[in-house]
Amino acid sequence: MAIYISGSVAFDRIMTFPGKFSDHILPDKLHILNVCFLVDGLTEKFGGTAGNIAYTLSLLGKEPTVISCCGRDFGPYEKHMRKLGMPLDGIRVIDEELTAGAYITTDKQDNQITGFNPGAMKQSAKFTIDPVHIEKTWAICSPGNVEDMLSLPERYKECGIPYIFDPGQQITAIDGKDLAKAINGATILIANDYEMEMIRKNTGLSMAEIRERADTVIVTLGEKGSVIYGENGETEVPSAPVKQVLDPTGAGDSYRAGLIYGLTEGLDMETSCRIGAICAAYCVEQHGTQEHTLTLDACKERYGRSFGSTW
């Protein structure tokens, strides 16, 4: 069994501003904006779409291969991945670049200003798929290097590997025709409701036409759950109850990890999505995208309490 996860690997550098941005930004002076916010320190956390998905999958006992480019500062993230038992053969290190980084400043009203440096992510991972060892293999193309997002689906189709296409934040960076081509033949296209509208706008395709190109379309709706559009029509999947929502960032990546886990275990689509909902619940209960902890047994027990059934 192999699981390929392409996408970003990034450091999330989080800063808190103790005041309000609005007190320091003058609306009539936006044309000459020049402000400085004194923050209460900086916290560095592991993130990135591929890194986040792989993290939760590793907690579930899987050993996914992350396909991504990282920079000369990859060391701490590498140690983190090794500790989780992840193979590193899909990581290409670019010594001339830094690993992708998000610089997030939040004020006391939860407004955010974010700067993102793609760093090494500007380059393709140039990962080679071995067509000999593809039995029971699954892949997901999550937001990351655009070249990889377009070339890997073609390679997966050539090798007969089922793949999930998850364009997310890179939708606007991909030409509409290329986006439609990557969707065509995907086992699953997954996006939240806003992203799905962006996909429709960028490709010029109707929802019906999109559903003709991907075997299954999954639209996530946050706390309202998700909807599966498949061969049996529409199936609504509820979200899982949470103790408290501390940080929704990364919940979608955790959902995808649970979905992939179920599919690699041979479970049906609805059950796999419900496992995704459970994993997302663990994530939102903590600050950060890779701060939650879970075990397979705990997930099964929580699944039973949440949905009144077992998988």
Sine and cosine of phi, psi and omega as CSV:
sin_phi,cos_phi,sin_psi,cos_psi,sin_omega,cos_omega
0.00,0.00,0.77,-0.63,0.08,-1.00
-0.78,-0.62,0.59,-0.81,0.08,-1.00
-0.79,-0.61,0.88,-0.48,0.03,-1.00
-0.98,-0.22,0.79,-0.61,0.01,-1.00
-0.82,-0.57,0.96,-0.27,0.07,-1.00
-0.99,-0.15,0.50,-0.87,-0.03,-1.00
0.48,-0.88,-0.31,-0.95,-0.07,-1.00
-1.00,0.05,0.54,-0.84,0.23,-0.97
-0.85,-0.52,0.86,-0.51,-0.16,-0.99
-0.57,-0.82,0.39,-0.92,0.17,-0.99
-1.00,-0.09,0.76,-0.65,0.10,-0.99
-0.99,-0.14,0.91,-0.40,-0.01,-1.00
-0.96,-0.29,0.95,-0.31,-0.21,-0.98
-0.95,-0.30,0.78,-0.62,-0.01,-1.00
-0.82,-0.57,0.55,-0.83,0.01,-1.00
-0.89,-0.46,0.83,-0.56,0.07,-1.00
-0.99,-0.11,0.85,-0.52,-0.11,-0.99
-0.95,0.31,-0.13,0.99,0.01,-1.00
-0.95,-0.31,-0.42,-0.91,0.03,-1.00
-0.90,-0.44,0.75,-0.66,0.03,-1.00
-0.83,0.56,-0.61,0.79,-0.09,-1.00
-0.89,0.46,-0.38,0.92,0.02,-1.00
-0.97,0.23,-0.22,0.98,-0.10,-1.00
-0.87,-0.49,-0.01,1.00,0.03,-1.00
-0.91,-0.42,0.90,-0.44,-0.02,-1.00
-1.00,-0.01,0.90,-0.43,-0.06,-1.00
-0.81,0.58,-0.56,0.83,-0.05,-1.00
-1.00,0.08,0.05,1.00,0.00,-1.00
-0.84,-0.54,0.35,0.94,-0.05,-1.00
-0.90,0.44,-0.43,0.90,-0.01,-1.00
-0.95,0.30,-0.24,0.97,0.07,-1.00
-0.78,-0.63,0.65,0.76,-0.07,-1.00
-0.86,0.51,0.79,-0.61,0.04,-1.00
-0.42,-0.91,1.00,-0.07,-0.08,-1.00
-0.79,-0.61,0.41,-0.91,0.07,-1.00
-0.70,-0.71,0.76,-0.65,0.00,-1.00
-0.93,-0.37,0.86,-0.52,0.04,-1.00
-0.99,0.12,0.91,-0.41,-0.14,-0.99
-0.99,-0.17,0.31,-0.95,0.00,-1.00
-1.00,0.00,0.85,0.52,0.02,-1.00
1.00,0.07,-0.05,-1.00,-0.06,-1.00
-0.65,-0.76,0.70,-0.71,0.07,-1.00
-0.90,-0.43,0.76,-0.65,0.01,-1.00
-0.96,-0.29,0.80,-0.61,0.00,-1.00
-0.77,-0.64,0.38,-0.93,0.04,-1.00
-0.99,0.15,0.67,-0.75,-0.03,-1.00
-0.44,-0.90,-0.44,-0.90,-0.09,-1.00
1.00,-0.06,0.59,-0.81,-0.09,-1.00
-0.86,0.51,-0.76,0.65,-0.02,-1.00
-0.92,0.39,-0.67,0.75,0.02,-1.00
-0.88,0.47,-0.66,0.75,-0.01,-1.00
-0.92,0.40,-0.71,0.70,0.00,-1.00
-0.89,0.46,-0.71,0.71,-0.03,-1.00
-0.90,0.43,-0.59,0.81,-0.01,-1.00
-0.85,0.52,-0.79,0.62,-0.03,-1.00
-0.92,0.39,-0.60,0.80,0.05,-1.00
-0.89,0.46,-0.60,0.80,0.02,-1.00
-0.92,0.39,-0.57,0.82,0.05,-1.00
-0.91,0.42,-0.46,0.89,0.02,-1.00
-1.00,0.07,0.04,1.00,0.08,-1.00
0.99,-0.13,0.12,0.99,0.02,-1.00
-1.00,-0.07,0.29,-0.96,0.03,-1.00
-0.81,-0.58,0.96,0.28,-0.06,-1.00
-0.96,0.30,0.50,-0.86,0.10,-1.00
-0.99,-0.10,0.89,-0.46,0.04,-1.00
-1.00,0.07,0.78,-0.62,0.02,-1.00
-0.95,-0.32,0.95,-0.31,-0.07,-1.00
-0.23,-0.97,0.24,-0.97,0.11,-0.99
-0.96,-0.28,0.67,-0.75,0.05,-1.00
-0.78,-0.63,0.21,-0.98,-0.07,-1.00
-0.96,-0.28,-0.22,-0.98,-0.10,-1.00
-0.92,0.38,-0.27,0.96,0.02,-1.00
-1.00,-0.10,0.33,0.94,-0.09,-1.00
-0.92,0.38,-0.31,0.95,-0.14,-0.99
-0.69,0.73,-0.83,0.56,-0.01,-1.00
-0.88,0.47,-0.62,0.79,0.01,-1.00
-0.93,0.36,-0.63,0.78,0.04,-1.00
-0.86,0.50,-0.70,0.71,0.03,-1.00
-0.88,0.48,-0.66,0.75,0.03,-1.00
-0.88,0.48,-0.70,0.71,-0.02,-1.00
-0.93,0.36,-0.64,0.77,0.03,-1.00
-0.90,0.44,-0.63,0.78,0.01,-1.00
-0.88,0.47,-0.54,0.84,0.01,-1.00
-0.99,0.11,-0.05,1.00,0.04,-1.00
0.99,0.17,0.36,0.93,-0.01,-1.00
-0.99,0.11,0.69,-0.72,0.14,-0.99
-0.93,0.37,0.51,-0.86,-0.07,-1.00
-0.91,-0.42,0.22,0.97,-0.07,-1.00
-0.95,0.32,-0.21,0.98,0.03,-1.00
-1.00,-0.05,-0.05,1.00,-0.02,-1.00
-1.00,-0.06,0.81,-0.59,0.10,-0.99
-0.95,-0.32,0.85,-0.53,-0.03,-1.00
-0.99,-0.10,0.81,-0.59,0.04,-1.00
-0.96,-0.28,0.96,-0.28,-0.10,-1.00
-0.92,0.39,-0.38,0.93,-0.04,-1.00
-0.99,0.10,-0.07,1.00,-0.07,-1.00
-0.83,-0.56,0.25,-0.97,0.18,-0.98
-0.99,-0.11,0.43,-0.90,0.13,-0.99
-0.89,0.45,0.56,-0.83,0.00,-1.00
-0.78,0.63,0.58,-0.82,-0.03,-1.00
-0.57,-0.82,0.69,-0.73,0.10,-0.99
-0.97,-0.26,0.77,-0.63,-0.01,-1.00
-0.93,-0.37,0.97,-0.25,-0.19,-0.98
-0.91,-0.41,0.86,-0.52,0.07,-1.00
-0.91,-0.41,0.81,-0.59,-0.03,-1.00
-0.88,-0.47,0.73,-0.69,0.05,-1.00
-1.00,-0.07,-0.04,-1.00,-0.12,-0.99
-0.96,0.27,-0.09,1.00,0.11,-0.99
-0.98,-0.20,0.21,0.98,0.00,-1.00
0.92,0.40,0.31,0.95,0.18,-0.98
-0.97,0.25,0.55,-0.84,-0.05,-1.00
-0.79,-0.61,0.61,-0.79,0.19,-0.98
-0.85,-0.52,0.85,-0.53,-0.09,-1.00
-0.82,-0.57,0.70,-0.71,0.17,-0.99
-0.90,-0.45,0.70,-0.72,-0.03,-1.00
-0.84,-0.55,0.83,-0.55,0.07,-1.00
-0.97,-0.22,0.93,-0.36,-0.03,-1.00
-0.92,0.39,-0.43,0.90,0.06,-1.00
0.77,0.64,-0.80,-0.60,-0.04,-1.00
-0.89,0.45,-0.34,0.94,-0.01,-1.00
-0.91,0.42,-0.23,0.97,0.05,-1.00
-0.91,0.41,-0.30,0.95,-0.06,-1.00
-0.94,-0.33,0.47,-0.88,0.01,-1.00
-0.95,0.32,0.56,-0.83,0.06,-1.00
-0.95,0.30,-0.33,0.94,0.02,-1.00
0.79,0.61,0.68,0.73,-0.03,-1.00
-0.99,0.12,0.69,-0.73,0.00,-1.00
-0.99,-0.15,0.83,-0.55,0.05,-1.00
-1.00,0.04,0.83,-0.55,0.04,-1.00
-1.00,0.07,0.94,-0.33,-0.06,-1.00
-0.94,0.33,-0.15,0.99,-0.03,-1.00
-0.97,0.24,-0.57,0.82,-0.10,-0.99
-0.92,-0.39,0.94,0.35,-0.07,-1.00
-0.85,-0.52,0.12,0.99,-0.02,-1.00
-0.89,0.46,0.76,-0.64,0.02,-1.00
0.87,0.49,0.40,0.91,0.00,-1.00
-0.99,0.12,0.61,-0.79,0.12,-0.99
-0.78,-0.62,0.46,-0.89,0.02,-1.00
-0.64,-0.77,0.42,-0.91,0.13,-0.99
-0.70,-0.72,0.74,-0.67,0.09,-1.00
-0.98,-0.22,0.99,-0.17,0.00,-1.00
-0.98,-0.20,0.18,-0.98,-0.09,-1.00
-0.84,0.55,0.77,-0.64,-0.01,-1.00
-0.11,-0.99,-0.65,-0.76,0.03,-1.00
-0.90,0.44,0.80,-0.60,-0.10,-0.99
-0.89,0.45,-0.64,0.77,0.02,-1.00
-0.85,0.53,-0.70,0.72,0.03,-1.00
-0.91,0.42,-0.62,0.78,-0.03,-1.00
-0.90,0.43,-0.41,0.91,-0.01,-1.00
-0.99,-0.14,-0.54,0.84,-0.05,-1.00
-0.99,0.13,-0.60,0.80,-0.05,-1.00
-0.90,0.43,-0.67,0.74,0.06,-1.00
-0.84,0.54,-0.62,0.79,0.03,-1.00
-0.91,0.42,-0.64,0.77,0.02,-1.00
-0.92,0.38,-0.63,0.77,0.02,-1.00
-0.90,0.44,-0.64,0.77,0.03,-1.00
-0.91,0.41,-0.63,0.78,0.04,-1.00
-0.88,0.47,-0.61,0.79,-0.07,-1.00
-1.00,0.00,-0.09,1.00,-0.03,-1.00
0.96,0.28,0.47,0.88,0.00,-1.00
-1.00,-0.07,0.84,-0.54,0.07,-1.00
-0.91,0.41,0.69,-0.72,-0.04,-1.00
-0.67,-0.74,0.47,-0.88,0.08,-1.00
-0.98,-0.21,0.80,-0.60,0.06,-1.00
-0.98,-0.21,0.84,-0.55,-0.15,-0.99
-0.71,-0.71,0.97,0.23,-0.16,-0.99
-0.95,0.32,-0.48,0.88,0.12,-0.99
0.69,0.72,-0.82,-0.58,-0.11,-0.99
-0.91,0.42,-0.23,0.97,-0.04,-1.00
-1.00,-0.10,0.12,0.99,-0.04,-1.00
-0.82,0.58,-0.72,0.69,-0.06,-1.00
-0.97,0.26,-0.24,0.97,-0.01,-1.00
-1.00,0.03,-0.14,0.99,-0.05,-1.00
-0.94,-0.33,0.72,-0.69,0.05,-1.00
-0.86,0.50,0.61,-0.79,-0.07,-1.00
-0.82,0.57,-0.64,0.76,0.00,-1.00
-0.92,0.38,-0.64,0.77,0.04,-1.00
-0.92,0.38,-0.61,0.79,0.03,-1.00
-0.89,0.45,-0.71,0.71,0.02,-1.00
-0.89,0.45,-0.60,0.80,0.00,-1.00
-0.91,0.41,-0.64,0.77,0.01,-1.00
-0.94,0.35,-0.55,0.83,0.03,-1.00
-0.94,0.35,-0.60,0.80,-0.04,-1.00
-0.90,0.45,0.90,-0.45,-0.02,-1.00
1.00,-0.08,-0.06,1.00,0.05,-1.00
-0.92,0.39,0.63,-0.78,0.09,-1.00
-0.93,0.37,-0.64,0.77,0.03,-1.00
-0.62,-0.78,0.72,-0.70,0.25,-0.97
-0.96,-0.29,0.81,-0.59,-0.03,-1.00
-0.80,-0.60,0.67,-0.75,0.01,-1.00
-0.27,-0.96,0.35,-0.94,0.14,-0.99
-0.99,0.17,0.10,-1.00,-0.12,-0.99
-0.90,0.44,-0.60,0.80,0.03,-1.00
-0.93,0.38,-0.71,0.71,0.01,-1.00
-0.89,0.46,-0.58,0.81,0.00,-1.00
-0.90,0.43,-0.60,0.80,0.07,-1.00
-0.91,0.41,-0.61,0.79,0.05,-1.00
-0.91,0.42,-0.62,0.78,0.05,-1.00
-0.88,0.47,-0.71,0.70,0.02,-1.00
-0.87,0.49,-0.68,0.73,-0.02,-1.00
-0.92,0.39,-0.68,0.73,-0.08,-1.00
-0.94,0.33,-0.62,0.79,-0.04,-1.00
-1.00,0.01,-0.36,0.93,-0.09,-1.00
0.97,0.24,0.21,0.98,-0.03,-1.00
-1.00,-0.08,0.56,-0.83,0.13,-0.99
-0.98,0.19,0.23,-0.97,0.05,-1.00
-0.87,0.49,-0.61,0.79,0.02,-1.00
-0.89,0.45,-0.64,0.77,0.00,-1.00
-0.94,0.35,-0.59,0.81,0.06,-1.00
-0.90,0.44,-0.67,0.74,0.00,-1.00
-0.91,0.41,-0.42,0.91,0.07,-1.00
-0.96,0.29,-0.41,0.91,-0.08,-1.00
-1.00,-0.02,-0.53,0.85,0.04,-1.00
-0.95,-0.32,0.59,-0.81,-0.01,-1.00
-0.87,0.50,-0.67,0.74,-0.02,-1.00
-0.65,-0.76,0.63,-0.78,0.09,-1.00
-0.88,-0.48,0.77,-0.64,0.04,-1.00
-0.89,-0.46,0.82,-0.58,0.05,-1.00
-0.92,-0.39,0.87,-0.49,0.02,-1.00
-1.00,-0.01,0.56,-0.83,-0.12,-0.99
-0.78,-0.62,0.46,0.89,0.01,-1.00
0.89,0.45,-0.76,-0.65,-0.05,-1.00
-0.92,0.40,-0.23,0.97,0.02,-1.00
-1.00,0.06,0.01,1.00,0.06,-1.00
0.99,-0.11,-0.64,-0.76,-0.02,-1.00
-0.43,-0.90,0.25,-0.97,0.01,-1.00
-0.78,-0.62,0.74,-0.67,0.05,-1.00
-0.98,-0.20,0.82,-0.58,0.11,-0.99
-0.95,-0.31,0.97,-0.24,-0.07,-1.00
-0.72,-0.69,-0.28,-0.96,-0.06,-1.00
-0.91,0.41,-0.35,0.94,0.02,-1.00
-0.99,-0.16,0.31,0.95,0.00,-1.00
1.00,-0.03,-0.51,-0.86,-0.04,-1.00
-0.99,-0.13,0.71,-0.70,0.05,-1.00
-0.80,-0.60,0.85,-0.52,0.03,-1.00
-1.00,0.04,0.73,-0.68,0.01,-1.00
-0.89,-0.45,0.85,-0.53,-0.02,-1.00
-0.96,0.29,0.37,-0.93,0.14,-0.99
-0.98,0.21,0.25,-0.97,0.02,-1.00
-1.00,-0.07,0.62,-0.78,0.04,-1.00
-0.86,0.51,0.60,-0.80,0.02,-1.00
-0.84,-0.54,0.46,-0.89,0.03,-1.00
-0.94,0.33,-0.71,0.70,0.06,-1.00
-0.28,-0.96,0.56,-0.83,0.03,-1.00
-0.99,-0.11,0.95,-0.31,0.02,-1.00
-0.99,-0.12,-0.59,0.81,-0.06,-1.00
-0.33,-0.94,0.94,-0.35,-0.01,-1.00
-0.97,0.23,-0.16,0.99,-0.02,-1.00
-0.88,0.48,0.79,-0.62,0.02,-1.00
1.00,-0.03,-0.12,0.99,-0.02,-1.00
-0.88,0.47,-0.62,0.78,0.01,-1.00
-0.89,0.45,-0.61,0.80,0.04,-1.00
-0.93,0.38,-0.64,0.77,0.04,-1.00
-0.91,0.42,-0.63,0.78,0.07,-1.00
-0.84,0.54,-0.72,0.70,-0.01,-1.00
-0.89,0.45,-0.59,0.81,0.04,-1.00
-0.89,0.45,-0.71,0.71,0.03,-1.00
-0.90,0.44,-0.64,0.77,0.05,-1.00
-0.86,0.51,-0.75,0.66,-0.01,-1.00
-0.90,0.45,-0.65,0.76,0.03,-1.00
-0.83,0.56,-0.77,0.64,-0.03,-1.00
-0.87,0.49,-0.68,0.73,-0.02,-1.00
-0.91,0.42,-0.63,0.77,0.01,-1.00
-0.95,0.32,-0.31,0.95,0.07,-1.00
-1.00,-0.02,0.05,1.00,0.04,-1.00
0.98,0.18,0.30,0.95,0.00,-1.00
-0.99,0.13,0.34,-0.94,-0.02,-1.00
-0.96,0.28,0.21,-0.98,-0.12,-0.99
-0.89,0.46,-0.70,0.72,-0.04,-1.00
-0.90,0.43,-0.70,0.71,0.03,-1.00
-0.88,0.47,-0.66,0.75,0.01,-1.00
-0.89,0.46,-0.64,0.77,0.03,-1.00
-0.93,0.38,-0.58,0.82,0.06,-1.00
-0.92,0.40,-0.59,0.81,0.10,-1.00
-0.90,0.43,-0.62,0.78,0.08,-1.00
-0.86,0.52,-0.65,0.76,0.01,-1.00
-0.90,0.44,-0.61,0.79,0.04,-1.00
-0.90,0.43,-0.72,0.69,0.00,-1.00
-0.89,0.45,-0.63,0.78,0.04,-1.00
-0.89,0.46,-0.61,0.79,0.00,-1.00
-0.88,0.47,-0.67,0.74,0.05,-1.00
-0.87,0.50,-0.64,0.77,-0.07,-1.00
-0.92,0.39,-0.73,0.69,-0.10,-1.00
-0.93,0.36,-0.25,0.97,-0.01,-1.00
-0.99,0.13,0.00,1.00,0.02,-1.00
-0.76,-0.65,0.38,-0.93,0.12,-0.99
-0.99,0.10,0.80,-0.59,0.00,-1.00
0.96,-0.27,0.37,-0.93,-0.09,-1.00
-1.00,0.01,-0.28,0.96,0.01,-1.00
-0.74,-0.67,0.64,0.76,-0.01,-1.00
-0.96,-0.28,-0.24,0.97,-0.02,-1.00
-0.98,0.20,0.42,-0.91,0.09,-1.00
-0.80,-0.60,0.53,-0.85,0.04,-1.00
-0.32,-0.95,0.30,-0.95,0.11,-0.99
-0.79,-0.61,0.30,-0.95,0.01,-1.00
-0.88,0.48,-0.67,0.74,0.00,-1.00
-0.90,0.43,-0.65,0.76,0.02,-1.00
-0.91,0.42,-0.63,0.78,0.04,-1.00
-0.89,0.46,-0.68,0.73,0.00,-1.00
-0.90,0.44,-0.65,0.76,0.00,-1.00
-0.92,0.40,-0.67,0.74,0.00,-1.00
-0.93,0.35,-0.57,0.82,0.07,-1.00
-0.87,0.50,-0.70,0.71,0.02,-1.00
-0.89,0.46,-0.68,0.73,0.02,-1.00
-0.93,0.37,-0.57,0.82,-0.07,-1.00
-0.98,0.20,-0.62,0.78,-0.15,-0.99
-0.88,-0.47,-0.04,1.00,0.06,-1.00
0.93,0.38,0.44,0.90,0.02,-1.00
-0.44,-0.90,0.04,-1.00,0.03,-1.00
-0.87,-0.50,0.26,-0.97,0.10,-0.99
-0.92,-0.40,0.00,0.00,0.00,0.00
